[in-house]
Amino acid sequence: MSLFIGVVGIPYELINNVAHNIQSTDSETRILAASFKNIDQVLKAVRSGATHVTVGTDVINLFLADANISKAVDNFASDWYQIHGNYEV
């Protein structure tokens, strides 16, 4: 089943309601959210219960340009190198 919500409605409330219904019925259904214009929309959808998102490269680039994300990526890379050396997955 797919459910499409356009510009009308309150998408985060809907995602939350659907997520609660999925959880209460022990369904294996997942929620795929899409058509994001900014990082805040992605984060709100995930916090509301979306289990998967599709994101355009423009939004990914905004996300990766965030100073906190850059620091986290740098820290991860440093930790990885200390633990695994040049090993790649």
C-alpha positions in Angstrom: 0.0 0.0 0.0 1.2 3.5 -0.7 0.0 6.7 0.7 0.8 10.0 -1.0 0.5 13.3 0.8 1.1 16.4 -1.3 1.4 19.9 0.0 -1.9 19.9 1.8 -2.2 18.3 5.2 0.2 18.0 8.1 2.7 15.4 6.9 4.6 14.9 10.1 1.4 14.2 12.1 0.3 11.8 9.4 3.7 10.0 9.5 3.5 9.8 13.3 0.0 8.4 13.2 0.9 5.8 10.5 4.0 4.8 12.4 2.0 4.2 15.6 -0.5 2.1 13.7 2.3 0.0 12.1 3.9 -0.5 15.6 0.6 -1.4 17.3 -0.2 -4.0 14.7 3.3 -5.5 14.6 3.4 -4.9 10.8 6.6 -5.1 8.9 5.5 -2.1 6.8 8.0 0.7 6.5 7.5 4.4 5.8 9.3 6.0 2.9 9.2 9.8 3.0 10.3 11.9 0.0 10.2 15.3 -1.8 12.2 17.2 0.8 13.4 20.7 0.2 15.6 21.1 3.2 17.4 19.2 6.1 14.8 20.3 8.7 12.0 18.5 6.7 14.1 15.3 6.6 14.8 15.4 10.3 11.1 16.1 11.2 10.0 13.1 9.0 12.5 10.7 10.7 11.6 12.0 14.1 7.9 11.5 13.3 8.5 7.8 12.3 9.7 7.6 8.7 12.0 4.6 8.4 13.4 5.5 5.0 13.8 8.8 3.1 14.7 9.7 -0.4 16.8 12.9 -0.6 18.0 14.9 -3.6 21.7 15.7 -3.9 20.9 19.4 -3.2 19.6 18.4 0.3 22.5 16.0 0.9 25.0 18.7 0.0 23.4 21.0 2.5 23.5 18.3 5.1 27.2 17.5 4.5 28.1 21.2 4.5 26.8 21.5 8.1 29.8 22.1 10.4 28.5 19.6 13.0 28.2 16.9 10.3 31.7 17.7 8.9 33.2 17.4 12.4 31.3 14.0 12.9 32.6 12.7 9.6 36.1 13.8 10.4 35.9 12.2 13.8 34.6 9.0 12.3 37.3 8.9 9.7 40.0 9.4 12.4 38.5 6.7 14.6 38.2 4.3 11.7 41.9 4.9 10.8 43.0 4.3 14.4 41.1 1.1 14.6 41.3 -0.3 11.0 44.1 1.6 9.3 43.7 1.8 5.6 41.2 -1.0 5.5 38.2 -0.2 3.3 34.7 -1.7 3.2 
